[in-house]
């Protein structure tokens, strides 16, 4: 998996490997102003074993939750 936001590489977990029960550590980003930023996620999928869960913790939230469709 490789994650970039606004041309900045934020996370890379290569090479491909089996799914894991434990998610990677949270990736924290800060932006200078509210708005839309280019987002690119490269995800490797093994045969019939793909797992991709995108969660976020918005400002003021106590826990991570799935990113809602309106955020895209």
URJO-V988499 format. One record per residue. PHI is phi in degrees with one decimal (NA if undefined). PSI is psi in whole degrees, -180 to 180 (none if undefined). BURIAL is I if it has 9 or more other ideal C-beta (glycine too) atoms within 8 Angstrom, else O. Layout:
BEGIN
PHI/PSI/BURIAL  PHI/PSI/BURIAL
END
This chain:
BEGIN
NA/142/I  -138.5/128/I  -120.3/125/I  -126.7/144/I  -131.6/123/I  57.3/42/O  73.2/4/O  -104.5/124/O  -71.9/119/O  -103.9/-29/O  -156.5/140/I  -144.3/128/O  -130.9/81/O  -119.4/157/O  -81.5/178/O  -56.2/145/O  -151.6/168/O  -62.4/159/O  -56.2/155/O  -127.2/144/O  -73.5/-23/O  -102.7/124/O  -69.9/159/O  -65.4/164/O  -59.9/149/O  -59.6/144/O  -102.1/121/O  -102.8/130/O  -129.2/153/O  -127.8/140/O  -117.8/153/O  -76.0/-25/O  -154.2/155/O  -65.8/149/O  153.5/-173/O  -95.9/137/O  -126.4/142/O  -59.2/137/O  -132.0/126/O  -133.7/126/O  -123.9/116/I  -95.6/124/O  -130.0/126/O  -87.4/137/O  -123.0/119/O  -78.7/165/I  -59.8/116/O  56.1/23/O  -130.5/23/O  -69.1/142/O  -144.3/121/O  -142.9/117/O  -127.0/124/O  -111.8/112/O  -115.7/159/O  -143.8/165/O  -126.9/96/I  -63.7/160/O  -52.0/131/O  89.1/-13/O  -79.4/151/O  -94.2/-24/O  -133.3/163/O  -76.8/149/O  -146.0/160/O  -58.8/142/O  -69.8/126/O  -75.3/156/O  -58.8/-34/O  -64.1/-21/O  -73.7/-13/O  -99.2/none/O
END
